[in-house]
């Protein structure tokens, strides 16, 4: 404009300049250079990527062809949002451009210094790039300023340990952080907002110290970790006031009764969380119903639930699959084998990324603990199981011999530990299974390798059954009624099941009046009437209608944890186990004597009741997984077991003789 407010028609002959191109374009800032050339910064987006761009014009509005590619310079391209937000000119005709980029895991503020031709000034920061001082939120503007002495200062919303904070950083003119400013050039100021309490639980695990590590979703659809103390209160020593939020948005897929937003697998060394997330989406459409590509991020935590900084970037790694291409991949199950490697069960769509398309597959891959694909498993790390015309969840159960039971759609298969097909199971693993007109919802393995399948069926209303298969793949007709246990006590909500250490079966669900019911069955499918009232324990949960999945777990002391996810409510309850199921009861009643305890190299076991020389010793970790099992011979009621190869932790030792079974607990350190 001229100073009188009229358009200056000497500029592009019209007084204005229009930029055109493919995709969505935006200009965010404009600055005049010392030579009167004009620099504009912004971005352009397509369906698959976003680019941070600069445009440079001559004073008359025509492109400056000496800058970049015919007047356009691309600073950064990648998935998600990559925006230039501000620009400053320097007296030497260089320019500072500030913005935010997505590095594949998180958003970061960034600074570039450009030479007159648009190339990066290698004397600035690290080869022309600086500013990556904190994680920031998606599409949140970065504001910048130049101080009187030429320093660069910028501010945005920093995302740190579960809180949105005001992040401010200051850099010297050479692109290095100003160490005299705050903490090495950056500071996080007063909280803008805090993590809301209305979290949705996705999965949880009991830690070795008895605390409960939970993964869920906050009301912004972001992945959320929190830790519950042994007394049932939020553990304030974890993250920030008990919460840790790795700036990741969770993808909910629309599976009504088994929505795998994130799945936890834990052992005595690590916790892994497989997070289904948006693969490539731009703008704010990732808050609506998803009909596009999905990706998976693998998070690695230590045994306390803290991120493993040596894994990926800050404990997070984007998984890439050789056969994925542009298809949608989502994790449906995650399990450990005894060698510590991860089995990754997934659902894959090929119908233009539409979840309920007609070309769907399930496959299994094995991951090393560093997140790479284990090429020694199956064919280059992958075992494709079946092609289905409808969506199928792949559910896994791992036997003590590391064979892998796979349940998907209407099929059940067994794989050898190396991923090859176990041809001795059923009809070369191609037999269909009878689900009574329903669909598989949960897949559990009992100590005797019998398989329990929780079935959701609908005959005008939703209901549940448990079907049990023998180890060789036939229906166990001795279980309940011809192999089917009808969970008739359940009249509302969605179920969760758990097998206790003594092979009893727990089933949990909500009632119409908002109460929660937990039933316990003997191994033959009959009610355990010693539990609750005639086998059913009812307690008031105050749940709202429309509740989703219940998660039920057994603690190491035999107590029962029930967590429920519902929009706006996180609910956790603990029940006493009742007669005969508590590990502590087994341990306290044992006459076994072991020493030293704690131990470092070996255990001396004394059994005063042993009247025979031979018995079977088994050692299990806190998850119940058998680590050592061997036949032993007693000498004067004593036997010595080496344990130096065990990882540090708490273990249960069980001695089984002809007429007696005893269990005790020890610590390896």
N, C-alpha and C positions, 0 to 999 in steps of 0.2 A: 504494500500500500504506500501511496505517497503520504506526506505529512498531513495533507488535508483530508485523508481518509478514503480517497478514491483509488481504484486499482491503478497500478503502475504498468501501463501497457507496453513499456519497453522490456518488461520481463516476459519472455516467451510469447510476445505479441498480444497477450491476452491479460496479463497480470497474474496468471496462475499456471501451475504445472501439474499435470495428471500423470501418475505412474501406473503402469499396467503390467500384468504378468499372470502366470498361472497360480492358482491357490489363493488363500486369504492373505491380504497384505495389510500392514499397519506401519505408519510412521509415528515414532514416539518422541523424537526431539530433533531440533534443528539448530545449527550454529553457523555463524559466519566466520570464515577463516581470515587470517591477516591479509591475504591477497584478494579478498572479497568473494572468493568462491564459497559455495554453500554446501555444507555437509548435513545430510539427513540420516538418522539411524532408526531402525525398526526391525521388522521381521516379515517372513513369508512362510505360510504353512500349506502343506499338502495333506493327503489322507495318511501318509506314512512317515512324514518327517517335518521338522521345523528348522528354519535357518535364520540366524542373526545376520542382518544385512546392513550395508551402508550405501547410500547413493551420494554422488557428488556432482554438483552443477556449476557451470560457469556463471558469472554474474548476470548474464542475459537469460538464464534459465535452461540453456541447452546442456546436454550431458558433457561432463569432463572426461573425454575418452582416454586421458592419461592416467585415470584413476581406476584401479581394479580391472574389470572386464567391461570396457565401454561405459565406464561411469558407475558400475555396480561392483561392490566388493562383498564377498561372503566370508564372514569371520568364523562361523561355527555352524555345523549341521548335525542333527541327531534326532532321535525319537523324542516324544513329549514336547515340551515348550522350551524354546531357546530364543530369548528376547533381548534386544538392545533397548535400554531404557533412557540413557542420557549420554551427552557428548560435551566435551570442552575443547577449545582450541588453545594451542600453545603459541608463543611468540615465534617459534622456529618453524611454524606451519605444520608441526605434528599435531595429532589430535588424540585425546583420551576418549574412549568409548566404554561405557559401563553397562552391564546387563546381568542376566542370569541364564545359566545353562543346566541341562540335565545330563549328567555324566554316565547314565545307565543305571544308577542306583538312587542318587539324591540330586537335589537342586543346589547350586552354589552360585554366589555372586562372582563376577569376573570383571577384570579390567584389561583393555587392550590399548596399546599405544601404536598409532598408525603413522607411517611416513606419508609424505605428500602424494605418493602414487598408490597408497592403499596397502602396501606391504607392511608386515609387522616390524616394529623397531626392536631389533634383537638386544639392544642395550637396556631395555625396559623389562623389569621383572625377570621371568624365565622365558627367554626367547620371545619377548614381546607380550607376555601374558602374566597377569598378577591377579590378586584379589580373592582367592579361594580360601576364605577364613572361617566360614561356618556353613551349615546346611540352612537352606531357606525354603519357604513354601512355594508350591507351584503357582505360577502366574501372579506372584506377589511382586509389586514394583520395587525396584532398587533406586533410591534417590541419591544423587551425588552433589558434591560442591568442591570448589577449589578454595583453599585457605589463602590468606594474604601473602604467605611465604611460599606458595606453590605446592603445598601438600594436597593430596587427594583424600577426601573423606566421603564415605558413603554409608547409607543406612538402609536396612530392610528388616523383614521379620525373620529372626533366627529361630530355627526349630531345634531344640536342645533338650534331650532327656525327658521328653513328654510335655514340654511347655513351649508355647509361642512367646518369644522374647523380642525386645527391640535390640537388634544387633547393629553395632556401629564399629567401623574399622577405619583406620587412617594409614595412608601410605606416603612414603617419600616420593619425590618427583621421579626417582629412578625405578619405581615399581616395587621397592622393598618395603615390607611392613615397618611402620614407625615404632621402634621398640620403646620409645619414651611415652607412647600413648597407651594408657590402660595396661592390659595384660598382653605384651608383645604385639601391640597394635590393634587389639580388638577388645570389645566389651559387650556383655549382654546386660541390658537394663531391665527395668521393672516388667513384670509379666503382663502381657496384653490380655491373654486369657489362659485358663488352666484346663487340664484334662477333665472333662465332665464325668460324673460318676455313673452315667447311664451307659454302661458298657455291655456288650454282648459277648458272652463266652463262646469260644470256638473249640478249645481243647485245653486240657491241663494235665500235669503230671506231679507226682509226689517226689520231692527231693530227698536225698539221703538223710538230711537233718530234720525231716518231718515237715518242712515248709512246703507250700503248694505253689507251683509255678504255673501261671495261667497265660494263655494267649487269647486275645479277643479283638473286638472292633469297637472303636469309639463312635460317637455320633457324627463324625466326619468320614466314616468308612475307612479310617486309618488303623493299621495294625497296632495293637496295644499289648504290652506285656505288663503284668503286675504280679506281686508275690504276696501270698497270705501267710501270716505267721501261724505257729502251731496252735495258738489260742483262738484262731479264727479272725484276727484283726489284720488290716492291711499293714504290711511290713514297711515302715517308713524309711528303713535303711536301704531299700532297693530303689534305684533310679532316682527320680525326684518325687519325694513324698509317696513312694511305693509304686510309681508308674515309670515305665520306659517306653517311649514311642519312637521307633525308627521310621523316619518320614516316608512311609510306604502306604499306598492305598490298596485296600483289599478288594478283590473281585468276588462278589457273590454270584453264583452261577445260575440260580433258579431251581436247583434240585430241592424240592419242597421239604423233604424229610431228612436229607443228609447233605447239608450244604458245606462243602469242604473249603471254606475260605482260607483256613490254615490248619495244618496237621502237625502234631508234635511226635517225635520219636526220641527216646532218651535211654541212655544206659549209664553205667557207673562212671563214664569218662566225659560224655558230652550230651548236650541237648541240641537236636536239630529241629528247625521249624520250616516246613515247606509252605510257602505263601503263594496262593493263586492271586495274580494281580493283572492289571491291564498291561497288555503287551505294547500296543501302539495306539494311543488315543490322544487327541489334542483338545485344548480348550477345557470347558467344564462339563463335557458330555459324559465323563466317567462317573457322574453321580446319578445317571439314569439307567434304565434297564439295559443290560449289555447284550449286544448281538454281534460282537466283533471278536478280534483275536485276544487270546489270553496268554500270559506268560507266567513263569514260576521263578520266584526268588527263594534261595535257600539261605536260611539264617543259622549260624552256628553259635551256640552259647556254651559257657562253662557249666559246671554242676550247680552253680548258684543262680544261673539264669542271666549272667552278664555276657554281653557280646564278646566273642573271640576276635580280637583286633587283628590277629594273624590270618584270618580267613577272609578272602575276598577283599572287599573294601568296608572296613568297620564292622566285620562280622557278617556281611551280606554278599551274596554271589548270585548273579543272574545266570540261570541254567540255560544252556543252549543244546539243542538236540539235533543230531545229524540228519534225521528224517523229518524235521519239523517244517521247514520252508515257511510258507505263509499260513500254515494251519494253526488252529487253536489248540493249545496244550494246557491241561490243568491236572494237578496232582490230586488223586483220590485216595491214596494210602501211602504210608511211609513206615518202613520197618527195618530193624537191624538184623543182620546175620551175626553169627558168633564171632566172625573175624572183624567185626566193627564196621563192615561196609554197609551201605544203605541200599535198600531195595525201594525203588521209586515206581509206584503204580500210577498210571496216567490214563486219561481219556483224551482222545484226539479227534477233532472233526476236520473234514475235508470239503464241506459244502459251503465254500465262501465264508468260512469262519462262523457260520450260523450254528449255534449250539445244538439245536434240535433238527439238524439236517439229516439227510438220508445216507451219508457216507461216514460212519463213525467207527473208530477203532479203539481198542484198549491195548496198551503195551506195558512192558515191564523193563526197567533199566536198573543196572547196578552202578552206584556211585562210590568212588573212593572218598575217604574222609576229607580230602581237599576240594571236593565238589566235582572233580573230573569224572568222566564216564569210564568205567572199568571195562576195557576192551576184551578182557579174558572171559567175560560173562556172555553166554549165549552167542549171538552173532554180532561182534563188534560192540558188545555191551547192551544189546537190545533183544528182547524176545516179544514179537508181536503175537498176540493171543487169538484174536478173532475179529472178523468184520461183522458189524451188527447194523441193522436198519433202524435201530433205535438207540437212544442213549443208554450206556451201561456204566456203572461204577465198578472199577476193579478194586476188590478188597483182598487183602493178603493175610495169611497166618503162617508163621514160621515154626517148623518143628524143631525139636532138639537136635536132630541130625542135619539141620539146615535145609532140608527139602522145603519147597515153597508151595503151599496151597493157594490157589487162585480162584476167586469167585467173581464172575462177571455175567451180567444179564441172566440167562438161563443155563449157564455152563459152569462147571467146576473142573479145574485142571490141577495137576501136580507137576512141578518142575524139580529137577535135580538141583543140588546146590550151585552148580555152574550155569544154570539157566536152560539146560537142555530138557526136553520133554521126558517125563518119567512114563515110559510106555507100559509099565506094569499097572498103572492106575486106570481103572475103568477101561473104556475102549480106546486105548491110545490117547486118552485125554479128550475125547471128542463126544462123550455122552452128555446129553442134556440132563438137567435135574428137575425134579418135580417141586414146584413152589406153590402148588395149590391155588394157582390163579393169581398169586401175588408177586411181589418183587423183593429181591434181597436188599436188606437194609444194614445188617451188621454180620460179621464173620468172626467167630471165636473158636479157639482151639483148647480142648481140655488136656489134662496131663497125660491121658492115655491115648492122645492123638485123635480122639473122636472130634468131629467138627459140628459146631452149632451154627445154624443159619437163622438169623432173625428175619422174619418175613412180614412185610406189610401187605395186607390184602384189602380189597374194597368190594363189598357186596351191598352197595347202597350206603355203607358207612365204613369208616376205617377200623381195622382191627389188626391184631398181631398174633403170630404163631412162632414157635421155635421148632425147627426141623433138625434132627440129629442124624449125621452120617457116620458110619463106621470108618475106620482108618483106610480100608481098601476101597471106599467109595460107594458102599451100599447103604440104603436107609436102615437105621438102627430101629427095627420094629419093636424092640424091648423097651424103648424110651417112650414114656407117656402112652399115647394111643397110636399105635402103629407108626411111631417115629415122630408124631406131631404133638407138641404141647400147646394147647389153646390158652392164651393168656386172657381168659375171660374176665378177670378181675379189673382189667384196664378198660375204662369206658370213655377216656378223653385224652387228648394230647398225644405226644409222641414219646416213644419208649427209648430207654437205654438199658443194656444188659452187661453183666460182668460175671466171670467165673471166679469163684473164690479158690484159695489155695487147696481146699479139701474137695474141690470139684463140685461144690454146691453152686447153684445158679441163682443170681440176683436179677430181678427185673424191676424197673422203676418207671413211673409215669404219673401224669397229673390227672386230677379228677375235675368234674364240672364245677364243683364248689370252690375250686382253687387249692384244695389240699393235694398233697403228694402221697402216693402209695408206693411202697417197696415190698415185693414178694420174694420169698426164698423157697427154692425147690431142692429136693434131694437129687442125686445124680440120676435117679430113675424117672424124674419128672413129677414126683408127688410133692405136695406141699410139706415144707419143714415146719410143723405146727409149733415147734419150740421158738420160732422167730415171730416177734410181734404178737398178733392175736390170730391164732390158727394159720400162721404162715404169712400174714400180711401186716406190715407196719404202716400206719397212717399218721401223718402229722401235717399241721397247718403251714403251708408255704405262702398263702396269700397270692398265688399266681393269677395273673389276668388270663382271660380267655385268649385262645390263639397262640398258646405257648409252643415253642419249637422243641428241638432235641434236648433230651436229658443226658448228661454225662455222668456215669457212675464208675467209681474206682474203689479198690480196696487198699487201705493203708497197710504199711508193713506190720502194724500191730493188730491187724484184722478189723479195725473200725472202717466204716463205710462212708465214703464221701459222695454226695450228689450235688452236681452243679447243673444249673438250668440257664439257658439263654433265651432272652425275650427282649424285644425292643424296649429300652428304658429300664430294664431290671437285670441285675446280676445277682443270682441267688446261689448260696453255697450252704449245705447242711451236712452234719456228720452224725451218723448213727452208731450206737454200740453194736457190736457184731452179734451178741447173743451167745448161746451155748455152743461150745466146741469149735469155734472158727478162729479164735484169736491166736495169732502167732505168740503173743506174750503168754497166753495161757499154756500153750504147748511148751514154750521155753521154761516157764516157771515150774511146770509140773515135771520137767525132765530131771532124771537122776544122773545124767551124763555129767562128767567133770572133764573140762578141757583146760589146758594151761600150756604155755603162758597165754594170757589174754588181757591186753592186746598182744599180738605176736608179729614177728617179722619174717621168720623162716619156716617154722614148723609148729604143728599142734600135737600135743600128747593127749590122747583121748582115753579116759577111764570109764568103763561101764561096769559098775558093781553087780548089775543084774545079768551080765553076760554069762551064760552057762555053756555056750558053745564057742568054738574057736573062730568061726567065720561069720561075717556080716557084710552088709553093703553100706558104704559111707557115701553120701552125696552132699555137696556144698552148693548152695544157691545164693545169687546176689539178691539185692533188695527188691528187684522186679519179679523174683521167683524163678529166674532162668538158672538152670543147672549148669554150673561151671565145671565141677569135678564129680565123677561118679565112678567108684571102683570097689571091687571086692577086697576085703581086708581080713587078716587073721590076727586074733588077739593073743597076746603073750602076757599071762598073769593079769588079765582084764585090761591090758593096755594095748594101744596101737598108735603109731606115729604117722602123721600125714604131712608131707612137705607142702607149703603154701607160698613160698617165696615168689612164685610167678604170678600170684594174684595181684590185681591192682589194689591200692589202698582203699579201704572202705569197710562197711558192715556186711557180714555174711551170716547165713543160717546153715548149720551143720545138722544133718539128719542121719541117724544110725538105724538101719532096719535089720533086725534079726528074724529068726523064724517065728517068734511069738511076740515081738515087741517092736514098736517104732517110737523113737525119741528124737526130739529136736532141741538144739541149743543155739546160742548166738555168740559170735566172736568178732573181733575187730582186727583187720590186717593193716599194719602201718609200716 
